[in-house]
Amino acid sequence: MARVLLIEDDLDTGDSIKAMLELTGHQVGWAHQGREAMTLMERDPGFEVILTDILMPEMDGIESIQHFRKNFPDVAIVAMTAQWNSPYLRAATLFGAKVTLHKPFSIQDLDEAVKRAAASRPPAP
């Protein structure tokens, strides 16, 4: 399974997603916003997948995706949002997200998204 860095500012949503990831065998680190995620990734660059919300205060998911693409190009990114009629997930894909999800999603959809993203990473040397 994958090591996942979850970026989610809503505590209830984050608790639910973290539990779903752990139930499917993934190891999870959780940051409540983009800047905190950058610090965690700099301390521990072993995360294989970043699962980020798009709409967050201070540093949104698009800014986070741009940062991680530039500084950690081998990490796979999954973007998620509850905004169904918006351009956010399309923008996330343009900036480097490999997979996108609409909230709410099932545990199976989440697991499949993380697995697809992890499989998209370049092979280790």
Helices and strands as residue ranges (DSSP letters): E 3-7, H 11-23, E 27-31, H 34-43, E 49-53, H 61-71, E 76-81, H 88-95, E 99-102, H 107-119
